[in-house]
Amino acid sequence: MGSAKSWAIPVGVLAGLCVVCLAFIWWYIPRLYNRGIQSDMKRVQVDKAERAREAAAMREANGESIDLEAGDAAVVTPEPAKFKYTPPAYTAY
């Protein structure tokens, strides 16, 4: 058989498998991570838009008029109720 060691072929095959696995992980994990980040960002945008629609609906139900599509996001505060002070009747004892 010559001078080849009996462990050289199995170690070479194992090293080749390790290199292939490392290359696959090096390619797949960042791809999977970026895909997860993008799906999270889309979900956050959908949730944010839904909260904005709910807030606009609540403002409209309370009598405020805001056009959310036109970008009118300023909070319109209604006029505060005016306090009318009526002093008690003067009584001299």
C-alpha positions as CSV (number, residue, x, y, z in Angstrom):
1,M,0.0,0.0,0.0
2,G,2.8,2.4,0.1
3,S,3.4,5.2,2.6
4,A,-0.2,6.5,2.9
5,K,-1.5,6.4,6.5
6,S,-4.9,4.7,7.1
7,W,-6.4,7.7,8.7
8,A,-5.6,10.2,5.9
9,I,-8.6,9.6,3.7
10,P,-11.3,9.7,6.5
11,V,-9.7,12.9,8.0
12,G,-9.6,14.5,4.5
13,V,-13.3,13.6,3.9
14,L,-14.3,14.9,7.3
15,A,-12.3,18.1,6.8
16,G,-14.0,18.6,3.4
17,L,-17.5,18.1,5.0
18,C,-16.6,20.6,7.7
19,V,-15.5,23.2,5.1
20,V,-18.8,22.6,3.1
21,C,-20.9,22.9,6.3
22,L,-19.0,26.1,7.3
23,A,-19.5,27.6,3.9
24,F,-23.2,26.7,4.0
25,I,-23.7,28.2,7.5
26,W,-21.7,31.3,6.5
27,W,-24.1,31.8,3.5
28,Y,-27.4,30.7,5.1
29,I,-27.4,32.3,8.6
30,P,-27.0,36.0,7.4
31,R,-29.7,35.3,4.8
32,L,-32.1,33.9,7.4
33,Y,-31.3,36.7,9.8
34,N,-32.0,39.4,7.2
35,R,-35.2,37.7,6.1
36,G,-36.4,37.7,9.8
37,I,-35.4,41.3,10.3
38,Q,-37.4,42.3,7.1
39,S,-40.5,40.4,8.2
40,D,-40.3,42.1,11.7
41,M,-40.0,45.5,10.1
42,K,-43.0,44.9,7.9
43,R,-45.0,43.7,10.9
44,V,-44.0,46.8,12.9
45,Q,-45.1,49.1,9.9
46,V,-48.4,47.3,9.7
47,D,-49.0,47.6,13.5
48,K,-48.0,51.3,13.4
49,A,-50.4,52.0,10.5
50,E,-53.2,50.1,12.4
51,R,-52.6,52.1,15.6
52,A,-52.7,55.4,13.5
53,R,-56.0,54.3,12.0
54,E,-57.4,53.4,15.4
55,A,-56.3,56.8,16.8
56,A,-57.8,58.6,13.9
57,A,-61.1,56.7,14.4
58,M,-61.1,57.6,18.1
59,R,-60.4,61.3,17.3
60,E,-63.2,61.3,14.8
61,A,-65.5,59.6,17.3
62,N,-64.7,62.4,19.8
63,G,-65.5,65.1,17.3
64,E,-62.1,66.0,16.0
65,S,-61.5,66.1,12.2
66,I,-58.1,64.9,11.0
67,D,-57.2,63.8,7.5
68,L,-54.6,61.2,8.1
69,E,-54.0,60.5,4.4
70,A,-53.2,64.1,3.8
71,G,-50.5,64.0,6.5
72,D,-52.4,66.1,9.0
73,A,-51.0,64.5,12.1
74,A,-51.2,67.5,14.3
75,V,-53.3,66.9,17.4
76,V,-56.2,69.3,17.4
77,T,-57.3,70.1,20.9
78,P,-60.9,71.1,21.4
79,E,-61.6,74.3,23.2
80,P,-61.6,73.8,27.0
81,A,-64.9,74.1,28.7
82,K,-65.3,77.6,30.2
83,F,-65.8,77.7,33.9
84,K,-68.6,80.0,34.8
85,Y,-68.3,81.2,38.4
86,T,-71.5,82.1,40.1
87,P,-70.8,83.5,43.6
88,P,-73.0,82.5,46.4
89,A,-75.7,84.9,47.5
90,Y,-74.5,87.4,50.1
91,T,-76.2,87.0,53.4
92,A,-75.5,89.2,56.3
93,Y,-76.1,87.7,59.7
